Amino acid sequence: MTARIIHLVVKTGVWCIALSVLWVIILRFVPPPFTLTMAGDLLNGRSVTKEWRPLSEIDPNMARAAIAGEDARFCSHNGFDLEAIAGAAYRNAKGGRIRGGSTISQQTAKNVFLFQGGGYLRKAVEAWFTLLIETLWGKRRIMEVYLNVAETGIGTYGAEAGAIRYFNHSAKRLTPTEAGRIAAVLPLPKKRAAIAPRGFVRRHGDRIARQVAVVRREKLDACLN
């Protein structure tokens, strides 16, 4: 009986691994049709606005702003920024506003394959998918998917929909300030807006906008070329 249970557990695990790898391979070439976060919006009676744009059709300022605001070592880490994770843990231990240390790769894995919130089990599965997309997608595809599925406002997903919502034009052209303000919304898209921002969003967006030039000059986005 014990041997049968062990066999079933091992077989189930192998199937889960195989299916997850296949899922990631498919989405290497096909835009993710929806996410669980989008499904949550629909279940709560909200509409979902999104429009896929290849990375080549999104202004480079947007990717640079995402790197500046979310993950400065995006091009140099393997999916996990241990320095950022340790720094976030230290700040959180001191109290105050909880901060995360997730990379863009981890956020992409969560946004595409999993759900918001959750505990250690979800983080473990997120780590697995992060390893997969780093290995099977590469940095350029990760950024492309991230900029298309990240929530940029209530019911609004991706840089294209965000640019239209806030600035009435496509993400094909974004100034550093516009890109910075969209990037400033990303951590809390249901509580922040990039149009006429105030307080923290304005300050953070302006800081990101200034850092866009640094990302370009220091070639921190070199892996996207």
C-alpha positions as CSV (number, residue, x, y, z in Angstrom):
1,M,0.0,0.0,0.0
2,T,2.8,2.4,0.9
3,A,4.7,1.5,-2.3
4,R,1.6,2.2,-4.3
5,I,1.1,5.6,-2.7
6,I,4.8,6.5,-3.3
7,H,4.5,5.4,-6.9
8,L,1.4,7.5,-7.4
9,V,3.0,10.6,-5.8
10,V,6.1,10.2,-8.0
11,K,4.0,9.7,-11.1
12,T,1.9,12.7,-10.3
13,G,5.0,14.8,-9.7
14,V,6.6,13.7,-13.0
15,W,3.4,14.6,-14.9
16,C,3.2,18.0,-13.2
17,I,6.8,18.8,-14.1
18,A,6.2,17.6,-17.7
19,L,3.0,19.7,-18.1
20,S,4.6,22.8,-16.6
21,V,7.6,22.5,-19.0
22,L,5.2,22.1,-21.9
23,W,3.1,25.0,-20.8
24,V,6.2,27.3,-20.6
25,I,7.4,26.1,-24.0
26,I,4.0,27.0,-25.6
27,L,4.0,30.4,-24.1
28,R,7.5,31.0,-25.4
29,F,5.8,31.5,-28.8
30,V,2.1,32.3,-28.0
31,P,0.9,35.3,-26.1
32,P,-0.7,34.3,-22.8
33,P,-4.5,34.5,-23.5
34,F,-5.4,35.4,-19.9
35,T,-4.2,35.3,-16.3
36,L,-5.8,34.4,-13.0
37,T,-5.6,38.0,-12.0
38,M,-7.6,38.9,-15.1
39,A,-10.1,36.1,-14.3
40,G,-10.5,37.6,-10.8
41,D,-11.4,41.0,-12.3
42,L,-14.0,39.4,-14.5
43,L,-15.5,37.4,-11.6
44,N,-15.7,40.7,-9.6
45,G,-17.7,42.3,-12.4
46,R,-14.9,44.4,-13.8
47,S,-14.0,44.6,-17.5
48,V,-10.5,43.7,-18.7
49,T,-8.7,45.9,-21.2
50,K,-5.5,44.5,-22.8
51,E,-3.7,44.6,-26.1
52,W,-0.6,42.6,-26.9
53,R,2.4,44.4,-28.3
54,P,5.7,42.8,-29.3
55,L,8.6,44.2,-27.4
56,S,9.8,45.7,-30.7
57,E,6.6,47.8,-30.8
58,I,6.9,49.1,-27.2
59,D,9.1,52.2,-26.6
60,P,12.4,51.2,-25.1
61,N,11.8,53.8,-22.4
62,M,9.1,51.4,-20.9
63,A,11.4,48.5,-20.5
64,R,14.1,50.8,-19.1
65,A,11.6,52.3,-16.6
66,A,10.5,48.8,-15.5
67,I,14.2,47.9,-14.9
68,A,14.8,51.2,-13.0
69,G,11.7,50.8,-10.9
70,E,11.4,47.1,-10.3
71,D,14.7,45.2,-11.0
72,A,17.9,47.1,-11.7
73,R,19.9,43.8,-12.1
74,F,17.4,42.2,-14.4
75,C,20.0,41.6,-17.1
76,S,22.6,40.1,-14.8
77,H,20.7,37.8,-12.4
78,N,19.4,34.3,-13.1
79,G,15.9,35.1,-12.0
80,F,16.5,35.8,-8.4
81,D,18.3,38.8,-6.9
82,L,19.6,37.6,-3.6
83,E,20.9,41.0,-2.7
84,A,17.4,42.6,-3.2
85,I,15.7,39.7,-1.3
86,A,18.1,40.1,1.7
87,G,17.6,43.9,1.7
88,A,13.8,43.5,1.6
89,A,13.9,41.0,4.5
90,Y,16.1,43.4,6.5
91,R,13.8,46.4,5.9
92,N,10.7,44.3,6.7
93,A,12.2,43.1,9.9
94,K,12.6,46.7,11.0
95,G,8.8,47.3,10.6
96,G,6.9,49.8,8.5
97,R,5.7,49.3,4.9
98,I,6.3,45.7,3.7
99,R,8.6,45.5,0.7
100,G,9.2,42.7,-1.7
101,G,12.4,41.6,-3.3
102,S,10.9,39.9,-6.4
103,T,12.6,40.3,-9.7
104,I,10.8,41.0,-13.0
105,S,11.3,37.3,-13.8
106,Q,9.5,36.2,-10.6
107,Q,6.7,38.7,-11.1
108,T,6.2,37.4,-14.7
109,A,6.1,33.8,-13.4
110,K,3.5,34.8,-10.8
111,N,1.4,36.9,-13.2
112,V,1.3,34.3,-16.0
113,F,1.1,31.0,-14.2
114,L,-0.1,31.7,-10.7
115,F,-2.3,34.0,-8.6
116,Q,-1.7,37.0,-6.4
117,G,-1.1,36.5,-2.7
118,G,-0.5,33.1,-1.2
119,G,2.1,31.7,1.1
120,Y,5.3,29.6,1.0
121,L,3.8,26.9,-1.3
122,R,2.9,29.5,-4.0
123,K,6.4,31.1,-3.6
124,A,8.0,27.6,-4.2
125,V,5.9,27.0,-7.3
126,E,6.8,30.6,-8.4
127,A,10.5,29.8,-8.0
128,W,10.0,26.7,-10.2
129,F,8.3,28.7,-13.0
130,T,10.9,31.4,-12.7
131,L,13.7,28.9,-13.3
132,L,11.8,27.6,-16.3
133,I,11.2,30.9,-18.0
134,E,14.8,32.0,-17.4
135,T,15.9,28.8,-19.1
136,L,13.4,28.4,-21.8
137,W,12.3,32.0,-22.6
138,G,15.3,34.2,-22.0
139,K,15.4,37.8,-20.9
140,R,13.8,39.5,-23.9
141,R,10.8,37.2,-23.9
142,I,10.4,37.6,-20.1
143,M,10.3,41.4,-20.5
144,E,8.0,41.2,-23.5
145,V,5.5,39.1,-21.5
146,Y,5.9,41.2,-18.4
147,L,5.1,44.4,-20.2
148,N,2.0,42.8,-21.7
149,V,0.4,41.1,-18.6
150,A,1.4,43.3,-15.7
151,E,-1.6,45.2,-14.3
152,T,-1.2,48.9,-15.0
153,G,-4.5,50.0,-13.5
154,I,-7.9,48.6,-12.4
155,G,-8.8,46.1,-15.1
156,T,-6.0,47.4,-17.3
157,Y,-3.2,45.1,-18.4
158,G,0.0,45.8,-20.2
159,A,1.9,48.8,-21.3
160,E,-0.2,49.4,-24.4
161,A,-3.5,49.5,-22.5
162,G,-1.9,51.6,-19.8
163,A,-0.5,54.1,-22.3
164,I,-3.9,54.5,-23.9
165,R,-5.7,54.8,-20.6
166,Y,-3.4,57.4,-19.1
167,F,-1.9,59.3,-22.1
168,N,-4.3,58.6,-25.0
169,H,-1.7,57.2,-27.3
170,S,0.1,53.9,-28.0
171,A,3.1,52.5,-26.0
172,K,5.0,52.7,-29.3
173,R,6.1,56.1,-28.1
174,L,6.6,57.0,-24.5
175,T,8.6,59.7,-22.9
176,P,10.7,58.8,-19.9
177,T,8.2,60.7,-17.7
178,E,5.2,58.7,-19.1
179,A,7.1,55.4,-18.8
180,G,8.2,56.3,-15.3
181,R,4.6,57.0,-14.2
182,I,3.4,53.7,-15.6
183,A,6.2,51.9,-13.9
184,A,5.4,53.7,-10.6
185,V,1.9,52.2,-10.8
186,L,3.0,48.6,-11.2
187,P,3.5,47.6,-7.5
188,L,-0.1,48.7,-6.5
189,P,-2.1,49.1,-9.7
190,K,-5.5,49.0,-8.0
191,K,-4.5,51.9,-5.7
192,R,-2.4,54.1,-8.0
193,A,-2.9,55.9,-11.2
194,A,-0.4,57.4,-13.7
195,I,-2.6,60.3,-14.8
196,A,-2.3,63.4,-12.6
197,P,-0.4,61.4,-10.0
198,R,0.1,62.9,-6.5
199,G,2.3,62.2,-3.6
200,F,4.4,59.0,-3.7
201,V,3.3,58.1,-7.2
202,R,4.5,61.4,-8.6
203,R,7.8,61.4,-6.7
204,H,8.5,57.7,-7.5
205,G,7.5,58.2,-11.1
206,D,9.8,61.2,-11.5
207,R,12.6,59.3,-9.9
208,I,12.2,56.4,-12.3
209,A,12.0,58.8,-15.2
210,R,15.4,60.2,-14.2
211,Q,16.8,56.7,-13.9
212,V,15.7,55.8,-17.5
213,A,18.7,57.7,-18.8
214,V,21.0,55.8,-16.4
215,V,19.7,52.5,-17.5
216,R,20.4,53.4,-21.1
217,R,23.8,54.9,-20.4
218,E,25.0,52.0,-18.2
219,K,23.5,49.5,-20.7
220,L,21.4,47.8,-17.9
221,D,19.0,46.8,-20.6
222,A,21.6,45.2,-22.9
223,C,20.0,41.8,-22.6
224,L,17.0,43.1,-24.5
225,N,18.8,44.0,-27.7
